[in-house]
């Protein structure tokens, strides 16, 4: 069973709207109810901070990582990246997920923000610019980033 489900569009649950495309809406079901509607299923890998939402802003980063590089990316995320990003001013908490249905991208990181500019601060830039980050970045086959605001 999934720990979290994203339903594209509006279903019963909190709706997060892409700040650059109002037609792009996710229903964010975390934790996933036992009767969750069809959507994209994920298992929780790690969380830091307050992740018990809903929150004003949800910043998501989707990555596709080849199976042979998952261990290195997991070590980086948990050993450095997630703690550094969730420690930035205005970041309430963060969670890492792995997609369960075999789809791509296969990893998702979700950061809960007080305001949409949190990922534009010097602290955030420093957290994304470490030597360890530079070593794992070549493993990213694809990445997508979205800022979403809570609807309503």
C-alpha positions as CSV (number, residue, x, y, z in Angstrom):
1,X,0.0,0.0,0.0
2,X,1.2,3.5,-0.8
3,X,2.1,6.0,1.9
4,X,1.2,9.0,-0.3
5,X,-0.8,9.4,-3.5
6,X,-0.9,12.3,-5.9
7,X,-4.1,12.5,-7.9
8,X,-3.7,14.8,-10.9
9,X,-6.7,17.2,-10.8
10,X,-9.2,17.8,-8.0
11,X,-10.3,14.9,-5.8
12,X,-11.2,14.8,-2.1
13,X,-8.2,16.3,-0.3
14,X,-5.9,19.3,-0.3
15,X,-5.4,20.9,-3.8
16,X,-2.1,22.4,-4.8
17,X,-2.0,24.6,-7.9
18,X,1.1,25.0,-10.0
19,X,2.0,28.7,-9.6
20,X,3.0,28.9,-13.3
21,X,0.1,26.9,-14.7
22,X,-3.3,27.2,-12.9
23,X,-4.6,24.3,-14.9
24,X,-2.0,22.0,-13.3
25,X,-3.6,20.9,-10.0
26,X,-2.6,18.0,-7.7
27,X,-4.7,16.5,-4.9
28,X,-2.1,15.6,-2.3
29,X,-3.1,12.6,-0.2
30,X,-0.5,12.3,2.6
31,X,-1.0,10.0,4.3
32,X,-2.8,8.0,1.7
33,X,-6.3,6.9,2.8
34,X,-7.1,3.2,2.4
35,X,-9.7,4.1,-0.1
36,X,-7.5,6.6,-2.1
37,X,-8.6,7.2,-5.6
38,X,-6.4,6.2,-8.5
39,X,-3.3,8.3,-8.8
40,X,0.5,8.1,-8.5
41,X,1.5,6.0,-5.5
42,X,4.6,6.6,-3.5
43,X,6.3,5.2,-0.4
44,X,7.9,7.5,2.1
45,X,11.7,7.3,2.3
46,X,12.5,10.0,4.8
47,X,11.1,13.1,6.4
48,X,12.4,16.0,8.4
49,X,10.6,18.9,10.1
50,X,6.9,19.4,10.1
51,X,5.2,17.5,7.3
52,X,1.7,17.1,8.7
53,X,0.2,19.7,6.4
54,X,-1.5,21.1,4.5
55,X,0.9,24.0,4.1
56,X,0.7,27.3,2.2
57,X,3.3,26.2,-0.5
58,X,4.6,22.9,-1.7
59,X,7.8,22.8,-3.7
60,X,8.3,19.5,-5.5
61,X,11.4,18.2,-7.1
62,X,11.0,15.1,-9.3
63,X,14.1,13.1,-10.3
64,X,14.6,10.0,-12.4
65,X,17.6,8.0,-11.2
66,X,18.9,4.7,-12.6
67,X,18.7,1.8,-10.2
68,X,22.5,1.5,-10.0
69,X,22.7,5.1,-8.7
70,X,19.8,5.0,-6.1
71,X,22.0,4.1,-3.2
72,X,24.4,7.0,-3.8
73,X,21.5,9.4,-4.2
74,X,19.7,8.2,-1.1
75,X,22.9,8.6,1.0
76,X,23.4,12.2,-0.3
77,X,19.7,13.1,0.3
78,X,19.6,11.8,3.8
79,X,23.2,12.6,4.8
80,X,23.3,16.2,3.5
81,X,20.6,17.5,1.1
82,X,17.4,17.0,3.1
83,X,18.8,18.3,6.4
84,X,20.4,21.3,4.7
85,X,17.3,22.3,2.8
86,X,14.8,21.8,5.6
87,X,17.1,23.9,7.8
88,X,16.7,27.0,5.5
89,X,14.5,29.9,6.8
90,X,10.9,29.5,5.7
91,X,11.2,25.7,5.0
92,X,8.8,24.0,7.3
93,X,9.7,20.4,6.5
94,X,10.5,18.0,3.7
95,X,9.8,14.5,2.6
96,X,11.4,12.1,0.1
97,X,9.3,9.6,-1.7
98,X,9.9,6.7,-4.2
99,X,7.3,6.0,-6.9
100,X,5.7,2.6,-6.6
101,X,4.1,2.0,-10.0
102,X,7.3,1.9,-12.0
103,X,6.7,5.2,-13.7
104,X,9.1,8.0,-14.3
105,X,10.4,10.1,-12.6
106,X,11.0,7.6,-9.9
107,X,11.8,9.9,-6.9
108,X,10.0,12.9,-5.5
109,X,11.1,15.4,-2.9
110,X,8.4,17.7,-1.4
111,X,9.3,20.7,0.7
112,X,6.7,22.6,2.7
113,X,7.2,26.4,2.6
114,X,5.8,29.4,4.4
115,X,6.2,31.5,1.3
116,X,7.1,30.9,-2.3
117,X,10.5,32.6,-2.2
118,X,12.1,30.2,0.2
119,X,14.0,28.5,-2.6
120,X,15.4,31.8,-3.8
121,X,17.4,32.6,-0.7
122,X,21.2,32.5,-0.2
123,X,20.8,29.7,2.3
124,X,18.9,27.6,-0.2
125,X,21.5,28.3,-2.9
126,X,24.3,27.2,-0.5
127,X,22.5,24.0,0.3
128,X,22.2,23.2,-3.4
129,X,25.8,24.0,-4.2
130,X,27.9,21.5,-2.2
131,X,30.7,19.2,-3.4
132,X,28.6,16.2,-2.6
133,X,25.7,17.6,-4.7
134,X,28.1,18.1,-7.6
135,X,29.2,14.5,-7.4
136,X,25.6,13.1,-7.6
137,X,24.1,15.6,-10.0
138,X,25.3,13.6,-13.1
139,X,23.0,10.7,-11.9
140,X,19.9,12.9,-12.5
141,X,18.5,11.6,-15.8
142,X,15.6,14.1,-15.6
143,X,14.4,16.6,-13.1
144,X,11.3,18.7,-12.8
145,X,10.6,21.4,-10.2
146,X,7.3,23.0,-9.4
147,X,6.1,25.6,-6.9
148,X,2.5,24.9,-5.9
149,X,0.2,26.9,-3.6
150,X,-2.5,25.5,-1.5
151,X,-5.9,26.3,-3.1
152,X,-8.6,27.8,-1.0
